[in-house]
Amino acid sequence: MCGVCGYVSKDNIDIEKMNSSLAHRGPDNQDIFKDKNIGLGHTRLSILDLDKKSNQPMISDNKNYIIVYNGETYNFLELKEELKKNGVIFKRESDTEVILEGFAFWGIELFEKLNGMFAFSIYDKKKRKLYLVRDRFGVKPLYYYSNKDTFLFASEIKSLLASGKIEEKLDYQGFYEYLHFATTLGETTFYEGIKRVEAGHYIEYDLNSNKFNIESYKLNYKISPTTDTLKEAIVKTRELFEESVKRQLISDVPISIFLSGGVDSTAITAYATKHYKGKIKTFSAGFDFDKGVNELDNARFIANYFGTEHHEIEIKGGDIIDVVKKLNLSFDQPFGDAANIPLYLMSRELKGEEKVILQGDGGDELFAGYHRYIRLHHYSTVKRVSKLFTILKKIIPKNSSKYRGLRFLYALYQDNPSREMAYILSQEMFDEDPKRYFNESIQKKLDRVNPFKRYEYFYKEFKDLDPANRALFTDTNIILPDLYFEKVDRATMANSLEVRVPFIDNNLAEYAMSLPASYKVKGKDKKYLLKKAFEGVVPNRILYGAKRGFSVPFEYWLRTSMRDFMVQTLRNSQIYSNQIEIIMQEHIDGKKDNGYILWKLLNFAIWLENSDISL
């Protein structure tokens, strides 16, 4: 994996500084390209074709196209053969050259042909056009900034800020989204003017006019339903998954697996050991804060079953405060999902030893791995039950664990159906709008934006789908790119580790999205189709065994080891208010669990300390 950055500007931009800020993404090589008013930078983590001739920026054979590329394209060998038949000559073994020469041959039609995770930029010298492209599921990040004088892009926000051309101002849309969902959504970030390139989109920037267009090349919701029977779907899903794992094993460095002990990582292990040349390594971790709730026993069983070279890592969080601070800097903006901590610690443990890891992200969102999909599959029933919300709200004490369970009923109780998924996935309680913790000035600014607009947009797109598939499609287009892949990329790339996700394969994912929800959810069974597909592949002990969930105990930390740090940080922050003091004391005294909002406020306050932003 790598880092990319660049600019278009008549001003003198320090591209070397922008590029150096991404060194953790590519420690094997750094280089830049400069031409009139344009600069491109690249930091390389060598995975395919380790020879220096595959360093970037890479220039096409006809000298007209220059590329900086971050990612892996798993079908590059097929594309390469097609290009060879059309007379294209290759000098390297990398997928980068295939994309470069593919663009020279096909132009923008290339983008839809790519099956992989990537974010890249191509400069067309003759036409004086710059293209930014992000993979269709948003696995790899890509950001940009534009004003009348300057256009900047990079894999991470820190690189954009290193240009010295951006005045740091808070984007209140992103802030309000974060308060609800622990991350910003879609193109939004915490910085005014800094945007994400959305999944499945590309930007065409014209250097002559200094104008750009944003276009979609593949949308993950323009998919026709399949007519396959359940039996046919089971067979096809198994075949497509095996093909995906096989494709993602292509590498010139060793490949390993994060083996959690669950169904998804076990299925990856099963097919990886079948197709990998050599003995594959698997890694499982026990944390000093998991309180013994882990699947190490299952992982050992799987490793022995498939004959992997298994490693167990005992990870001590140590100074969690220091880890939280480092992650805050790695993400460049507040991030409220504490699951980034164990992922970062595992990656840090493997730094310098491993370069490529496979893991199971995406299986839950494509094949219905969460309880909410079961509930929504029985939508008419739970909709009727939701009418009890007003009664239960009055009789269930607020300090009861059952009170939090009312969030789902509240979501289904909405008159506005476009808000249902947003409220289901918001971590805050229905009666506690997070804007109430701030002063009047900040509240007024938050009142001008709509944190649910992304969900409302996709509700309109998916309004004709059944409720369960509507939720699956929404999660695939919001939670997967904006929360989970963001978490995986930053937490692992901070330690120069590439993570591949076999469930996110164009063919497999598109097929999964074409299936009816009734194939994926049956009665109270989650992932019904996927489990049927893996029968005989994954041992029944794993396939139908009880799932042992593990969560990061940040609520406990905020009462104990992180208490003083939280209190000091929030009291010294620009956002401090009487309301924040109240919820801190409630939490510390054990009167109420305010962990969700306090964790987000703490990460926001840490970020503010490191920024030049004034509220």
JOMODA-V76796 format. One record per helix or strand of 2 or more residues. SS is the DSSP state (H for helix, E for strand). FROM is the first residue (numbers start at 1). LEN is the number of residues. If there is no record, write none. Layout:
BEGIN
ss = [SS/SS]
from = [FROM/FROM]
len = [LEN/LEN]
END
This chain:
BEGIN
ss = [E/H/H/E/E/H/E/E/H/H/E/E/E/E/H/H/E/E/E/H/E/H/E/H/E/H/H/E/H/H/H/H/H/H/H/H/H/H/H/E/H/H/H/H/H/H/H/H]
from = [2/15/23/29/38/52/58/65/76/95/116/129/143/150/157/172/194/201/211/230/255/263/281/296/309/320/340/356/363/371/379/401/406/417/434/440/453/467/479/498/506/517/528/540/554/563/578/595]
len = [8/6/3/7/7/3/2/9/10/19/9/6/4/5/5/10/3/6/6/18/4/13/7/11/7/12/11/3/5/7/17/4/7/9/4/8/10/11/15/3/9/4/6/4/6/9/11/15]
END
